[in-house]
Amino acid sequence: MIDQLKKHIAEVQRFSSEDPEAIEAFRIKYLGKKGLLNDFFKALKDVPKEKKREFGQQVNTLKVAASDK
């Protein structure tokens, strides 16, 4: 699951667009009510204790990166 997060972080960092529709689709995909970030935050409760810290840090990194874009 952490690998998925890292893949999404890289995708967010590569994202660049001037098209308002593409930007809105990106926002909804990551930051929307049914977006990936919400899913990752929900999954946090199922992560084993020893991996929770790393998983949480990666989720926060993704959140900050998506918000900044």
trRosetta pair geometry for C-beta under 8 A, 3 or more apart (Angstrom, degrees):
i j d omega theta_ij theta_ji phi_ij phi_ji
1 4 5.5 -45 -157 28 41 114
1 5 6.8 44 146 -19 65 100
1 43 6.7 -158 -160 146 146 143
1 47 7.1 -125 72 -100 148 103
1 55 6.8 17 103 -121 115 117
2 5 5.4 -48 -153 33 39 116
2 6 6.5 40 149 -19 67 102
2 51 7.1 -122 -46 -171 125 116
2 54 6.2 -2 -113 127 140 112
2 55 5.9 -106 -85 -95 94 74
2 58 5.8 140 -143 0 82 168
3 6 5.7 -52 -149 36 34 111
3 7 6.4 38 151 -22 65 103
4 7 5.6 -53 -151 34 33 113
4 8 6.4 29 153 -16 66 106
5 8 5.8 -58 -150 38 31 108
5 9 6.3 35 151 -23 66 104
5 40 6.6 98 -96 -130 104 140
5 55 7.3 158 -22 -145 158 64
5 58 4.2 76 133 145 147 127
5 59 6.5 -79 -130 -71 135 56
5 61 7.9 91 161 64 112 107
5 62 5.9 -108 -163 -44 88 135
6 9 5.5 -48 -145 32 33 115
6 10 6.5 34 154 -18 64 103
6 58 6.7 -62 -60 -147 69 129
7 10 5.9 -56 -154 36 30 110
7 11 6.4 32 148 -20 64 107
8 11 5.4 -52 -146 36 35 115
8 12 6.3 38 154 -21 67 102
8 30 7.7 144 178 -108 118 107
8 36 6.3 -163 -138 140 152 154
8 62 5.7 27 105 -128 113 129
9 12 5.8 -53 -149 34 30 111
9 13 6.4 28 153 -17 63 108
9 58 7.1 -101 -43 -166 136 85
9 61 5.8 5 -114 119 134 110
9 62 5.1 -103 -81 -89 84 79
9 65 5.8 104 -145 28 76 162
10 13 5.7 -56 -147 38 31 111
10 14 6.4 26 155 -15 65 109
11 14 5.9 -61 -148 39 29 107
11 15 6.6 46 151 -43 63 99
12 15 5.6 -40 -153 7 33 120
12 30 6.7 73 -97 -90 118 157
12 62 6.6 137 -2 -149 152 70
12 65 4.5 102 113 127 136 117
12 66 5.1 -83 -135 -77 141 71
12 69 6.0 -141 -177 -19 88 145
13 65 6.0 -55 -65 -163 78 132
15 26 5.9 119 -170 -132 150 143
15 69 5.7 40 82 -154 119 152
17 22 4.1 -98 164 99 162 133
17 23 5.6 -159 85 -59 113 77
17 26 7.2 168 30 -23 133 139
19 22 4.0 68 80 10 111 110
19 23 6.6 177 89 -12 57 84
20 23 5.6 -56 -146 38 33 113
20 24 6.2 33 157 -19 67 106
21 24 5.8 -54 -147 37 31 110
21 25 6.3 33 153 -20 64 106
22 25 5.7 -52 -146 36 32 113
22 26 6.4 37 151 -22 63 105
23 26 5.6 -52 -151 34 31 115
23 27 6.4 33 151 -21 64 105
24 27 5.5 -51 -147 34 34 114
24 28 6.3 31 155 -16 66 105
25 28 5.9 -55 -147 39 30 109
25 29 6.2 36 153 -26 64 107
26 29 5.7 -54 -147 31 28 115
26 30 6.6 -4 165 7 63 109
26 66 7.9 -167 156 -150 92 90
26 69 6.9 -84 141 118 137 130
27 30 6.8 -78 -150 50 23 88
27 31 5.2 -45 -173 45 66 114
27 32 6.8 98 128 -50 67 85
27 66 7.9 131 -121 172 49 99
28 31 7.2 -65 -94 60 15 70
28 32 3.9 32 -156 -49 57 135
28 35 6.4 -166 162 -83 41 107
29 32 6.9 71 -6 9 13 114
29 35 5.9 91 137 -135 23 96
29 36 6.3 12 155 -8 70 107
30 35 5.2 40 134 -180 12 131
30 36 5.4 -37 -117 44 53 104
30 37 5.6 60 176 -24 67 105
30 62 7.4 -145 -155 161 117 99
30 66 4.0 -142 139 -144 148 147
31 35 5.4 54 45 24 12 174
31 37 6.1 20 -98 19 44 137
31 66 5.7 174 -51 136 99 125
31 67 6.9 110 -91 -82 135 69
32 35 3.9 129 50 -47 71 105
32 38 7.7 -75 92 -6 55 126
33 38 6.7 40 174 -50 32 160
34 38 6.6 -95 -135 57 17 144
35 38 5.3 106 62 7 68 101
35 39 7.3 -126 111 -2 42 92
36 39 5.4 -57 -152 37 38 114
36 40 6.3 36 154 -19 71 104
36 62 7.8 -89 112 156 112 140
37 40 5.7 -55 -147 37 33 109
37 41 6.3 32 155 -18 67 105
37 59 7.1 116 -147 -168 75 90
37 62 6.5 -175 -100 114 92 112
37 63 5.5 96 -136 -93 133 85
37 66 6.7 -129 -55 45 129 157
38 41 5.8 -54 -147 37 30 110
38 42 6.4 31 153 -18 64 106
39 42 5.7 -56 -151 37 31 111
39 43 6.3 30 152 -20 65 109
40 43 5.5 -54 -145 37 33 113
40 44 7.0 59 150 -45 60 87
40 59 4.8 177 134 -118 125 110
40 62 7.0 48 52 66 169 149
41 44 5.7 -26 -162 -6 37 120
41 59 6.3 131 -75 -179 65 145
42 45 7.1 -47 176 16 44 104
43 46 5.5 -63 -166 41 59 109
43 47 6.7 73 139 -42 79 94
44 47 5.7 -43 -154 9 40 118
44 52 6.9 77 -171 -142 84 86
44 55 6.3 164 -120 120 76 122
44 56 6.2 67 -135 -85 124 83
44 59 6.7 -52 -75 -21 115 163
47 51 5.1 -116 173 91 105 103
47 52 5.0 141 100 -90 116 65
47 55 4.7 -106 -140 24 167 167
48 51 5.0 68 65 20 86 105
48 52 7.2 -128 95 -37 39 81
49 52 5.7 -34 -149 -7 32 120
51 54 5.7 -64 -164 48 59 107
51 55 5.4 59 142 -26 86 112
52 55 5.7 -63 -142 42 27 111
52 56 5.9 27 162 -20 67 110
53 56 5.9 -57 -147 37 25 110
53 57 6.4 25 156 -18 62 107
54 57 5.8 -56 -149 36 30 112
54 58 6.4 28 154 -17 65 107
55 58 5.8 -59 -151 37 30 109
55 59 6.4 31 152 -20 66 105
56 59 5.7 -52 -145 34 32 112
56 60 6.4 30 155 -16 64 106
57 60 5.8 -56 -149 39 30 110
57 61 6.3 35 151 -23 64 105
58 61 5.4 -49 -147 33 34 115
58 62 6.5 36 153 -18 64 103
59 62 5.7 -54 -152 36 32 112
59 63 6.4 35 149 -22 65 105
60 63 5.4 -49 -145 34 35 115
60 64 6.3 33 157 -17 66 104
61 64 6.0 -55 -147 37 28 108
61 65 6.2 26 155 -17 64 111
62 65 5.8 -58 -143 40 28 110
62 66 6.1 24 160 -16 66 110
63 66 6.1 -59 -145 39 25 106
63 67 6.1 23 157 -17 63 112
64 67 5.8 -58 -144 39 27 111
64 68 6.2 28 157 -21 64 109
65 68 5.9 -56 -147 35 27 111
65 69 6.7 27 155 -21 62 104
66 69 5.9 -53 -151 31 32 110
